[in-house]
Amino acid sequence: MADYSMEDSKWNDRKATVGAWFEANPDLAKEEDREALANGFFRIGDNYPENRMKYWTSITSLFAGLSNSPLGPGRASNLTVAQKSQLDLYISEYEEDAVAQYESNPKLRATARQHGKSGGMFYHLMENGAQEYAKSEAKAERAFLIKAFNSAHKGDNEAMYLWPTIPSEDGESQILDFNADGSPNVTYVAIQEEE
């Protein structure tokens, strides 16, 4: 017989992650009764731990298709759930802008290509060239911003770029710092040459 149980610590960690995401995304929490449904499945899982994997599958389906889902593969980040949500929303907008830029610029369409390690193929030769171009640009932007965030988070004095956090309006948490136009407030640290 299959084992659908989940350890209390893992269950409670997932509950905390999802709860923090709901706090950071109140509109999306209310949309489609996402928060109420998730909390219902968590309550059932609290009462029937032998079936938690089944309830977790139902909970994860509530986040399918969201650009800033709290669930995902990979190792844990230094970003809090709320910060990751901020970053995901920014990257989603960045990707949309990259599609528009690609589609509106014939010079860019003529020469934009994959990185050499990815084959170097022109995006205009691909079936979904605009989307592939935008996905590649968004991936590079995310990597750059996470590196800048991690450098600031660790207090790396040797880093060239830093993306520090700022206190939230209520002062209870640290949020990512964005300029008034919605762009990340990344700081360039000039390298001082030794004399």
C-alpha positions in Angstrom: 0.0 0.0 0.0 1.3 3.5 -0.9 2.5 5.8 1.8 0.9 9.3 1.6 2.1 10.5 4.9 4.4 13.6 5.5 6.5 14.4 8.6 5.1 17.2 10.8 8.2 19.4 10.3 7.9 19.2 6.5 4.1 19.8 6.6 4.5 22.8 8.9 7.3 24.3 6.9 5.1 24.1 3.8 2.2 25.6 5.7 4.3 28.5 6.8 5.7 29.1 3.3 2.2 29.1 1.8 0.9 31.3 4.6 3.7 33.9 4.1 2.9 33.9 0.4 -0.8 34.7 1.1 0.3 37.6 3.3 2.5 39.0 0.6 -0.2 38.5 -2.1 -3.6 39.3 -0.6 -5.3 39.8 -3.9 -4.1 36.5 -5.3 -5.0 34.8 -2.0 -8.6 35.8 -2.4 -8.7 35.0 -6.1 -10.6 31.8 -6.7 -10.8 31.3 -2.9 -7.2 30.1 -3.1 -6.4 30.9 0.6 -9.6 29.4 1.9 -9.1 26.2 -0.1 -5.5 25.8 0.9 -6.3 26.4 4.6 -9.0 23.8 4.3 -6.6 21.2 2.9 -4.1 22.1 5.6 -6.7 21.5 8.3 -7.6 18.1 6.8 -3.9 17.2 6.7 -3.5 18.3 10.3 -6.3 15.8 11.2 -5.2 13.0 8.8 -1.4 13.0 8.6 -1.4 9.6 6.8 -2.8 11.3 3.7 -0.9 14.6 3.7 0.8 14.0 0.3 -2.7 13.8 -1.3 -3.7 17.1 0.3 -0.4 18.7 -0.6 -1.0 17.8 -4.3 -4.4 19.6 -4.1 -2.7 22.6 -2.5 0.0 22.8 -5.2 -2.7 22.8 -7.9 -4.0 26.0 -6.5 -0.8 27.8 -7.6 -0.6 26.3 -11.1 0.0 29.0 -13.8 0.9 31.8 -11.3 4.1 33.6 -12.3 5.0 34.1 -8.6 4.1 30.7 -7.1 5.6 30.1 -3.6 6.3 26.5 -4.7 9.0 25.4 -7.0 12.1 23.3 -7.5 15.6 24.2 -6.5 17.5 24.9 -3.4 16.3 27.3 -0.7 16.9 31.0 -1.4 18.1 33.8 0.8 14.9 35.6 -0.3 11.9 35.5 2.0 8.7 34.3 0.4 7.5 37.9 0.2 10.7 39.0 -1.5 10.6 36.1 -3.9 7.0 37.0 -4.8 8.2 40.6 -5.5 11.0 39.4 -7.7 8.7 36.9 -9.6 6.2 39.7 -10.4 9.0 42.0 -11.6 10.5 39.2 -13.8 7.1 38.4 -15.3 6.7 42.1 -16.3 10.3 42.2 -17.6 9.6 39.2 -19.8 6.4 40.8 -21.2 8.4 43.9 -22.0 11.1 41.8 -23.7 8.5 40.2 -26.0 7.2 43.7 -26.9 10.7 45.0 -27.5 11.6 42.0 -29.7 8.4 42.3 -31.7 8.7 46.1 -32.3 12.4 46.2 -33.2 13.3 44.8 -36.6 17.1 45.3 -36.0 16.9 43.3 -32.8 14.8 40.5 -34.5 17.4 40.3 -37.3 20.4 39.6 -35.0 19.2 38.4 -31.7 20.4 34.9 -31.1 20.9 32.3 -28.4 24.1 32.2 -26.4 26.8 30.2 -28.1 26.6 27.4 -25.5 22.8 27.1 -26.3 23.5 26.7 -30.0 23.7 30.3 -31.2 20.5 30.0 -33.3 18.7 33.2 -34.4 15.5 33.7 -32.5 13.6 34.7 -35.7 14.2 31.2 -37.0 12.4 29.7 -34.0 8.7 29.0 -33.9 8.2 31.1 -30.8 11.2 33.4 -31.3 9.8 36.4 -29.3 8.9 34.2 -26.3 12.2 32.3 -26.4 14.1 35.6 -26.6 12.1 37.1 -23.7 12.6 33.9 -21.6 16.3 34.0 -22.1 16.5 37.7 -21.2 14.3 37.2 -18.1 16.5 34.3 -17.0 19.6 36.5 -17.2 17.9 39.4 -15.4 16.8 37.0 -12.6 20.3 35.6 -12.2 21.8 39.1 -12.1 19.3 40.4 -9.5 19.6 37.3 -7.3 23.4 37.6 -7.4 23.2 41.3 -6.4 20.7 40.5 -3.7 22.8 37.7 -2.3 25.9 40.0 -2.3 24.0 42.6 -0.3 22.5 40.0 2.0 25.9 38.5 2.8 27.6 41.9 3.1 30.0 41.1 0.3 32.3 44.1 0.2 34.0 42.8 -3.0 30.8 42.6 -5.0 30.3 45.0 -8.0 26.5 45.1 -7.7 24.3 45.2 -4.6 20.6 45.1 -4.2 19.8 45.8 -0.6 16.4 45.5 1.0 14.5 48.3 2.7 12.0 48.2 5.6 8.4 47.7 4.6 5.9 50.4 5.3 4.8 48.8 8.6 8.5 48.3 9.5 8.0 44.6 10.3 9.8 43.1 7.4 12.5 43.7 4.7 11.3 44.2 1.1 13.2 44.5 -2.1 14.0 48.0 -3.1 12.4 49.2 -6.3 12.5 52.7 -7.8 9.4 54.7 -8.5 9.3 53.4 -12.1 9.3 49.8 -10.9 12.9 49.1 -11.7 15.1 47.4 -9.1 17.3 49.8 -7.2 20.6 48.0 -7.8 23.8 49.8 -6.7 26.9 49.7 -8.7 30.0 49.6 -6.5 33.0 51.1 -8.4 36.1 49.0 -8.0 38.9 51.1 -6.4 42.3 50.6 -8.1 45.2 50.3 -5.7 47.8 52.9 -6.1 
